[in-house]
Amino acid sequence: MRMHSRVIGGVLAATLLTQLAACGTLFFPDRRGQIEGKVDPLVVGLDAIGILFYVIPGLIAFGVDFATGAIYLPNDQYTVAPSILREAIGEDGKVDNHKLKAILYRELGRDLPLDDPRLIQHNGGAEQLAAYGLRAEA
């Protein structure tokens, strides 16, 4: 009987941990960082199943998916050549958001909210620049 209750407790703990991590964030990590878009019915359904079984973790899963942007369907994929993006890098090696916004509007025809507080920004290093064929000039 004691082993039986340990197994049940372990399964329950594992289920709660997976619900706390949120379905969209686990299944579609490439979608994280999106700010808006159409909501993915698959992720909503999976989060809703979490609400049916465990109310609080299901609500947390919804919150995490909305906060990370993983609940939104991916938009069209756009690319801009790294050589064009060099114009946005200032003399000190920092990215000028106003120049970057202008370049993206000119190249993609989209006005992106680069000053939005929900925008997730990552700092890259020399290795990341080398992967794109760029040199760090500062």
N, C-alpha and C positions, 0 to 999 in steps of 0.2 A: 504494500500500500504506500509505503514511504517513497519508493522509486516512482510509482505512478504519479504522485503529487509533484515530484521534482520535474518529471517530463512535462506535465501540464504547465507548471510554472515557467519552465524554460521556453516552451512554445508561446505562451502568453507574452513573456518578456520580449522575445524576438519579434512577434507580431506588433507589439506596441512600438518598438524601436524603428521598425520599417515604416510605420505610419507617421512617426514623428519626423522622419526624413523627407516626406512628401513624395508622391508618385512621380510627378512631372520632373522634379529635380533629380530623381534616381534614374528614370527611364530616358530622359532627354536632356542631358547636361549641356549639350551644345546650344540649347535655347535660353540658357540663363543670361540675364543682362538685357533682355528685351523690355521695352517700356510699355508698349501697347500692341494691339493687334487683335485678331479674332481668337476667341477662346477655343482651345482644343477639347472637343467633346469626350475624347478618350480619357484625358487627364481629369476632367471634371467628374466623369463616371467613376474612375478609380478612387478619387478623393471622396466622392459621395458614398461609395461602399465603405470607406473608412469611417464615415459618420454613422452609417447604419450599425456597424459593429462596436465602435468606440467613439463616442461623441467628441470628447475633448481632443484626442489625437487626430481625428478626422478634420476638425476645425483648424487645428494647427497645421495640418497638411495643406489645406486650402490657403491659409495665410502664408506659408512658406512658398508655395507655388506662385501666388500672386506677387509676393515680395521679390522673388528672384526672377520673375518673368517667364518661368518654365511652363506656365499654363497656356501661354499664347502659341498659336500656330506659327511656324517660321514664315517670314515674309520672303519675297523674291531675293535671291542671292545676288549681290553686287560686288564688283571688284574694282579697285583703282590701283594703277601701277605705282609701285613704291617710288619711282623717280618723280612722279607728279606730287606725291605726298611730301617730298623733301622740301617743297616750298613752304610748308607749314612749320618747319623746324627753324627756330630762331638761332641767333649767333651763340647763345649760351647753351644750346642743345635742348632747350625746352620747347614743347609743342605749343604754338599759339592757337588757341581754340577758335578765334575769329577767322584766322586764315584757313584753318582746317575746315571750318563750317562753310566758308566760301568755296573752297576747292570741291568739297563733297556736293554742294549745290550745283556747281558748274558741271561736274563730271557725271553725277547720278540724277540730277534733277530733283533731289530730295532735300528738304530743309530739316536737318536733324537737330534735336534739342540737346546740344552739347553742354548747356549750362544747367540741365535738369539735375536736381539733387539725388534722384534715384539712379542716375547713370553710374555704372560700375566701371571704375578706371583702374587699369593695371599699369604698373611701372615695369618697363622692359630693361634689359641689359644689353651689353655689347654682343652677347651670344645670339640674342633674338634678332638684333639688327643684322648680324652676319648671316643669319638664316634667310633673310630677305635680300641679301646682296648689298647691304648698306654699311657704311662705315660710321663709327661714332666720331663726330667732329665737335669738339668743345674747346 
